[in-house]
Amino acid sequence: MSAIEFLEITAVATAGATLQGSLGFGLGVFAVPLFFFIDPALVPGPTLAAAMILTVTLAYRERHAVHIADIKWAIIGRVFGVAAALVVLTIVPPRHLATLLGALILAAVAITASGVHLPPKPATLVGAGLVSGFMGTSVSVGGPPLALVYQRESGPRVRGTLSTYFVIGAAISLIGLHFVHRFGLHQLLLAGALAPGVIVGYLISRRLAPILDRGYTRIGVLTVSGVMGTIVILKQVL
């Protein structure tokens, strides 16, 4: 990795971590399309591993707002989503997979913008966890499905509950990726290269989160998901 590439991934990781620290998700959905341009090897394992640094810290920071019961149902869905992703990773070309996932992000945004609200109940949490597990394991973009379920919840609940879920969910995904030879020492070293940006982004988010808590969380979720879903598709088509 050249010095220029290191500076590029640090800038992207900083911006993504700032979003996630402020909204409860965003590192993967923002950074992954850009990481594809810089070095595809950064996805999915290194990005997932680096994100765990952030999610552990956020889960502790917002621990007072974590809903454990919600996490239990989402993790059940995550397990099945991870299993499906591991199968797909062995048979579907990355180009086709990225286009599909970009389309899924935009579909989720369209449903949300239409006014349809899926409350965080067991059935919706299992379903969102399944899709999140599939997307997170395959291309490190597991935030939008659950973020859309929580779009009308308070900022602290979104950040605390999603971060705790991501800590557990990312660990499950990384174990699965290891067994299909997609996560090892090389990927761990790449995750270390992302760490400085993630840490800086977290520090910035501590200032930004209170601003978004004034009623901008839902707007932030929809905007980030829609823009980055479009970028994923355009990258594959153009």
C-alpha positions as a LaTeX table, in Angstrom:
\begin{tabular}{lrrr}
\hline
Residue & $x$ (\AA) & $y$ (\AA) & $z$ (\AA) \\
\hline
Met1 & 0.00 & 0.00 & 0.00 \\
Ser2 & 1.44 & 3.37 & $-1.05$ \\
Ala3 & 1.47 & 6.48 & 1.11 \\
Ile4 & $-1.17$ & 8.07 & $-1.12$ \\
Glu5 & $-3.46$ & 5.05 & $-0.76$ \\
Phe6 & $-2.98$ & 5.12 & 3.01 \\
Leu7 & $-4.00$ & 8.78 & 3.14 \\
Glu8 & $-7.02$ & 8.04 & 0.95 \\
Ile9 & $-8.30$ & 5.16 & 3.06 \\
Thr10 & $-7.66$ & 7.16 & 6.24 \\
Ala11 & $-9.78$ & 10.03 & 4.92 \\
Val12 & $-12.58$ & 7.67 & 3.87 \\
Ala13 & $-12.47$ & 5.75 & 7.16 \\
Thr14 & $-12.59$ & 9.03 & 9.10 \\
Ala15 & $-15.66$ & 10.24 & 7.23 \\
Gly16 & $-17.41$ & 6.87 & 7.55 \\
Ala17 & $-16.63$ & 6.54 & 11.26 \\
Thr18 & $-17.89$ & 10.08 & 11.84 \\
Leu19 & $-21.20$ & 9.12 & 10.24 \\
Gln20 & $-21.48$ & 5.91 & 12.22 \\
Gly21 & $-20.58$ & 7.59 & 15.48 \\
Ser22 & $-23.25$ & 10.21 & 14.83 \\
Leu23 & $-26.05$ & 8.13 & 13.26 \\
Gly24 & $-25.38$ & 4.63 & 14.60 \\
Phe25 & $-24.27$ & 3.32 & 11.19 \\
Gly26 & $-22.41$ & 4.63 & 8.17 \\
Leu27 & $-18.84$ & 3.35 & 8.15 \\
Gly28 & $-19.64$ & 0.48 & 5.82 \\
Val29 & $-22.34$ & 2.11 & 3.73 \\
Phe30 & $-20.20$ & 5.19 & 3.09 \\
Ala31 & $-16.72$ & 3.70 & 2.90 \\
Val32 & $-17.22$ & 0.43 & 1.01 \\
Pro33 & $-18.02$ & 1.95 & $-2.41$ \\
Leu34 & $-14.94$ & 4.18 & $-2.10$ \\
Phe35 & $-12.75$ & 1.33 & $-0.83$ \\
Phe36 & $-13.69$ & $-0.58$ & $-3.99$ \\
Phe37 & $-12.06$ & 2.21 & $-5.99$ \\
Ile38 & $-8.92$ & 2.34 & $-3.83$ \\
Asp39 & $-8.30$ & $-1.35$ & $-3.01$ \\
Pro40 & $-11.03$ & $-4.04$ & $-3.21$ \\
Ala41 & $-9.03$ & $-6.16$ & $-0.73$ \\
Leu42 & $-10.32$ & $-3.83$ & 2.01 \\
Val43 & $-13.76$ & $-5.43$ & 1.65 \\
Pro44 & $-15.36$ & $-7.20$ & 3.42 \\
Gly45 & $-13.13$ & $-8.55$ & 6.23 \\
Pro46 & $-10.82$ & $-5.57$ & 6.93 \\
Thr47 & $-13.71$ & $-3.09$ & 6.99 \\
Leu48 & $-15.74$ & $-5.31$ & 9.33 \\
Ala49 & $-12.77$ & $-5.78$ & 11.67 \\
Ala50 & $-11.93$ & $-2.08$ & 11.75 \\
Ala51 & $-15.59$ & $-1.23$ & 12.39 \\
Met52 & $-15.49$ & $-3.32$ & 15.56 \\
Ile53 & $-13.12$ & $-0.78$ & 17.11 \\
Leu54 & $-15.81$ & 1.84 & 16.63 \\
Thr55 & $-18.84$ & $-0.24$ & 17.55 \\
Val56 & $-17.36$ & $-1.42$ & 20.84 \\
Thr57 & $-16.66$ & 2.18 & 21.81 \\
Leu58 & $-20.10$ & 3.39 & 20.72 \\
Ala59 & $-21.88$ & 0.55 & 22.49 \\
Tyr60 & $-20.16$ & 1.59 & 25.72 \\
Arg61 & $-20.81$ & 5.31 & 25.17 \\
Glu62 & $-24.54$ & 4.76 & 24.57 \\
Arg63 & $-24.94$ & 1.76 & 26.93 \\
His64 & $-27.81$ & 3.43 & 28.79 \\
Ala65 & $-29.98$ & 3.31 & 25.64 \\
Val66 & $-29.27$ & $-0.28$ & 24.51 \\
His67 & $-32.32$ & $-2.55$ & 24.08 \\
Ile68 & $-31.04$ & $-6.08$ & 24.65 \\
Ala69 & $-34.33$ & $-7.74$ & 23.67 \\
Asp70 & $-34.15$ & $-6.16$ & 20.22 \\
Ile71 & $-30.59$ & $-7.37$ & 19.71 \\
Lys72 & $-31.55$ & $-10.97$ & 20.49 \\
Trp73 & $-34.05$ & $-11.12$ & 17.62 \\
Ala74 & $-31.74$ & $-9.33$ & 15.18 \\
Ile75 & $-28.89$ & $-11.74$ & 15.94 \\
Ile76 & $-31.13$ & $-14.72$ & 15.18 \\
Gly77 & $-31.71$ & $-13.27$ & 11.72 \\
Arg78 & $-28.02$ & $-12.39$ & 11.37 \\
Val79 & $-26.94$ & $-16.02$ & 11.72 \\
Phe80 & $-29.07$ & $-17.07$ & 8.75 \\
Gly81 & $-27.97$ & $-14.04$ & 6.74 \\
Val82 & $-24.30$ & $-14.83$ & 7.33 \\
Ala83 & $-24.82$ & $-18.44$ & 6.22 \\
Ala84 & $-26.51$ & $-17.28$ & 3.01 \\
Ala85 & $-23.73$ & $-14.77$ & 2.31 \\
Leu86 & $-21.00$ & $-17.38$ & 2.70 \\
Val87 & $-22.71$ & $-19.56$ & 0.13 \\
Val88 & $-23.21$ & $-16.66$ & $-2.28$ \\
Leu89 & $-19.59$ & $-15.49$ & $-1.94$ \\
Thr90 & $-18.42$ & $-18.80$ & $-3.33$ \\
Ile91 & $-20.65$ & $-18.81$ & $-6.43$ \\
Val92 & $-21.57$ & $-15.21$ & $-7.42$ \\
Pro93 & $-19.05$ & $-12.83$ & $-9.09$ \\
Pro94 & $-18.35$ & $-9.75$ & $-6.90$ \\
Arg95 & $-19.52$ & $-7.40$ & $-9.67$ \\
His96 & $-23.02$ & $-8.88$ & $-9.72$ \\
Leu97 & $-23.20$ & $-9.05$ & $-5.94$ \\
Ala98 & $-22.30$ & $-5.37$ & $-5.50$ \\
Thr99 & $-24.98$ & $-4.30$ & $-7.98$ \\
Leu100 & $-27.59$ & $-6.40$ & $-6.18$ \\
Leu101 & $-26.70$ & $-4.95$ & $-2.79$ \\
Gly102 & $-26.78$ & $-1.39$ & $-4.11$ \\
Ala103 & $-30.28$ & $-2.08$ & $-5.40$ \\
Leu104 & $-31.33$ & $-3.49$ & $-2.02$ \\
Ile105 & $-30.16$ & $-0.33$ & $-0.28$ \\
Leu106 & $-32.15$ & 1.88 & $-2.65$ \\
Ala107 & $-35.23$ & $-0.34$ & $-2.27$ \\
Ala108 & $-35.04$ & 0.01 & 1.51 \\
Val109 & $-34.76$ & 3.80 & 1.20 \\
Ala110 & $-37.73$ & 3.92 & $-1.20$ \\
Ile111 & $-39.92$ & 1.94 & 1.20 \\
Thr112 & $-38.96$ & 4.21 & 4.08 \\
Ala113 & $-39.49$ & 7.43 & 2.12 \\
Ser114 & $-42.94$ & 6.22 & 1.11 \\
Gly115 & $-44.06$ & 6.48 & 4.72 \\
Val116 & $-44.18$ & 2.76 & 5.45 \\
His117 & $-42.95$ & 2.19 & 8.99 \\
Leu118 & $-41.66$ & $-1.17$ & 10.20 \\
Pro119 & $-41.45$ & $-0.93$ & 13.99 \\
Pro120 & $-38.67$ & $-2.75$ & 15.88 \\
Lys121 & $-40.72$ & $-5.87$ & 16.70 \\
Pro122 & $-39.47$ & $-9.49$ & 16.71 \\
Ala123 & $-40.55$ & $-10.33$ & 13.14 \\
Thr124 & $-39.13$ & $-7.16$ & 11.59 \\
Leu125 & $-35.93$ & $-7.41$ & 13.65 \\
Val126 & $-35.33$ & $-11.01$ & 12.53 \\
Gly127 & $-35.93$ & $-10.02$ & 8.92 \\
Ala128 & $-33.72$ & $-6.94$ & 9.14 \\
Gly129 & $-31.04$ & $-8.95$ & 10.92 \\
Leu130 & $-31.10$ & $-11.55$ & 8.15 \\
Val131 & $-30.67$ & $-8.97$ & 5.39 \\
Ser132 & $-28.08$ & $-7.11$ & 7.46 \\
Gly133 & $-26.12$ & $-10.32$ & 8.00 \\
Phe134 & $-26.15$ & $-11.10$ & 4.29 \\
Met135 & $-25.11$ & $-7.60$ & 3.25 \\
Gly136 & $-22.60$ & $-7.12$ & 6.05 \\
Thr137 & $-20.81$ & $-10.40$ & 5.46 \\
Ser138 & $-20.68$ & $-10.10$ & 1.68 \\
Val139 & $-19.64$ & $-6.45$ & 1.26 \\
Ser140 & $-19.45$ & $-4.92$ & 4.78 \\
Val141 & $-22.64$ & $-2.89$ & 4.31 \\
Gly142 & $-24.92$ & $-4.25$ & 7.02 \\
Gly143 & $-26.25$ & $-1.03$ & 8.52 \\
Pro144 & $-29.17$ & 0.11 & 6.33 \\
Pro145 & $-31.69$ & $-2.70$ & 7.01 \\
Leu146 & $-31.62$ & $-2.23$ & 10.79 \\
Ala147 & $-31.07$ & 1.52 & 10.59 \\
Leu148 & $-34.28$ & 1.86 & 8.60 \\
Val149 & $-36.21$ & $-0.12$ & 11.21 \\
Tyr150 & $-34.89$ & 2.29 & 13.87 \\
Gln151 & $-35.27$ & 5.46 & 11.80 \\
Arg152 & $-37.92$ & 6.96 & 14.11 \\
Glu153 & $-36.19$ & 6.07 & 17.36 \\
Ser154 & $-34.06$ & 8.44 & 19.40 \\
Gly155 & $-30.42$ & 8.98 & 18.44 \\
Pro156 & $-29.00$ & 7.30 & 21.56 \\
Arg157 & $-31.22$ & 4.22 & 21.09 \\
Val158 & $-30.19$ & 3.92 & 17.43 \\
Arg159 & $-26.48$ & 4.28 & 18.17 \\
Gly160 & $-26.45$ & 2.14 & 21.31 \\
Thr161 & $-28.59$ & $-0.75$ & 20.11 \\
Leu162 & $-27.15$ & $-0.92$ & 16.60 \\
Ser163 & $-23.57$ & $-0.68$ & 17.88 \\
Thr164 & $-24.09$ & $-3.55$ & 20.31 \\
Tyr165 & $-25.69$ & $-5.59$ & 17.54 \\
Phe166 & $-22.81$ & $-4.81$ & 15.18 \\
Val167 & $-20.20$ & $-5.94$ & 17.73 \\
Ile168 & $-21.82$ & $-9.37$ & 17.98 \\
Gly169 & $-22.84$ & $-9.53$ & 14.33 \\
Ala170 & $-19.43$ & $-8.56$ & 12.95 \\
Ala171 & $-17.77$ & $-11.20$ & 15.11 \\
Ile172 & $-20.09$ & $-13.86$ & 13.66 \\
Ser173 & $-19.40$ & $-12.63$ & 10.12 \\
Leu174 & $-15.61$ & $-12.60$ & 10.59 \\
Ile175 & $-15.64$ & $-16.15$ & 11.96 \\
Gly176 & $-17.64$ & $-17.24$ & 8.91 \\
Leu177 & $-15.31$ & $-15.42$ & 6.53 \\
His178 & $-12.33$ & $-17.10$ & 8.17 \\
Phe179 & $-13.79$ & $-20.53$ & 7.49 \\
Val180 & $-14.21$ & $-19.74$ & 3.78 \\
His181 & $-10.67$ & $-18.30$ & 3.65 \\
Arg182 & $-11.77$ & $-14.67$ & 3.28 \\
Phe183 & $-10.30$ & $-13.38$ & 6.56 \\
Gly184 & $-6.78$ & $-14.06$ & 7.83 \\
Leu185 & $-3.57$ & $-12.30$ & 8.82 \\
His186 & $-3.38$ & $-10.19$ & 5.65 \\
Gln187 & $-6.92$ & $-8.89$ & 6.13 \\
Leu188 & $-6.22$ & $-8.21$ & 9.80 \\
Leu189 & $-3.22$ & $-6.06$ & 8.84 \\
Leu190 & $-5.37$ & $-4.13$ & 6.39 \\
Ala191 & $-7.88$ & $-3.54$ & 9.19 \\
Gly192 & $-5.03$ & $-2.07$ & 11.22 \\
Ala193 & $-4.36$ & 0.40 & 8.41 \\
Leu194 & $-7.99$ & 1.56 & 8.71 \\
Ala195 & $-7.83$ & 1.96 & 12.48 \\
Pro196 & $-6.37$ & 5.52 & 12.66 \\
Gly197 & $-9.19$ & 6.93 & 10.52 \\
Val198 & $-11.82$ & 5.06 & 12.54 \\
Ile199 & $-10.48$ & 6.48 & 15.80 \\
Val200 & $-10.36$ & 10.06 & 14.49 \\
Gly201 & $-13.90$ & 9.71 & 13.13 \\
Tyr202 & $-15.17$ & 8.54 & 16.51 \\
Leu203 & $-13.65$ & 11.58 & 18.21 \\
Ile204 & $-15.31$ & 13.91 & 15.68 \\
Ser205 & $-18.68$ & 12.17 & 16.13 \\
Arg206 & $-18.74$ & 13.00 & 19.82 \\
Arg207 & $-19.29$ & 16.63 & 18.80 \\
Leu208 & $-21.64$ & 15.92 & 15.89 \\
Ala209 & $-24.02$ & 13.40 & 17.52 \\
Pro210 & $-25.83$ & 15.95 & 19.76 \\
Ile211 & $-26.63$ & 18.06 & 16.67 \\
Leu212 & $-28.22$ & 15.14 & 14.82 \\
Asp213 & $-30.17$ & 14.23 & 17.96 \\
Arg214 & $-32.20$ & 17.42 & 17.48 \\
Gly215 & $-34.37$ & 15.66 & 14.92 \\
Tyr216 & $-32.04$ & 15.01 & 12.00 \\
Thr217 & $-31.36$ & 11.29 & 12.58 \\
Arg218 & $-34.05$ & 10.04 & 10.17 \\
Ile219 & $-32.96$ & 12.48 & 7.46 \\
Gly220 & $-29.36$ & 11.38 & 7.93 \\
Val221 & $-30.24$ & 7.70 & 7.65 \\
Leu222 & $-32.20$ & 8.16 & 4.42 \\
Thr223 & $-29.69$ & 10.51 & 2.82 \\
Val224 & $-26.59$ & 8.43 & 3.49 \\
Ser225 & $-28.28$ & 5.17 & 2.46 \\
Gly226 & $-29.67$ & 6.62 & $-0.77$ \\
Val227 & $-26.50$ & 8.37 & $-1.91$ \\
Met228 & $-24.18$ & 5.46 & $-1.23$ \\
Gly229 & $-26.57$ & 2.87 & $-2.68$ \\
Thr230 & $-26.57$ & 4.88 & $-5.90$ \\
Ile231 & $-22.77$ & 5.04 & $-5.93$ \\
Val232 & $-22.50$ & 1.27 & $-5.53$ \\
Ile233 & $-24.69$ & 0.72 & $-8.60$ \\
Leu234 & $-23.07$ & 3.41 & $-10.72$ \\
Lys235 & $-19.62$ & 2.03 & $-10.03$ \\
Gln236 & $-20.64$ & $-1.34$ & $-11.43$ \\
Val237 & $-22.57$ & 0.00 & $-14.43$ \\
Leu238 & $-20.19$ & 2.71 & $-15.68$ \\
\hline
\end{tabular}
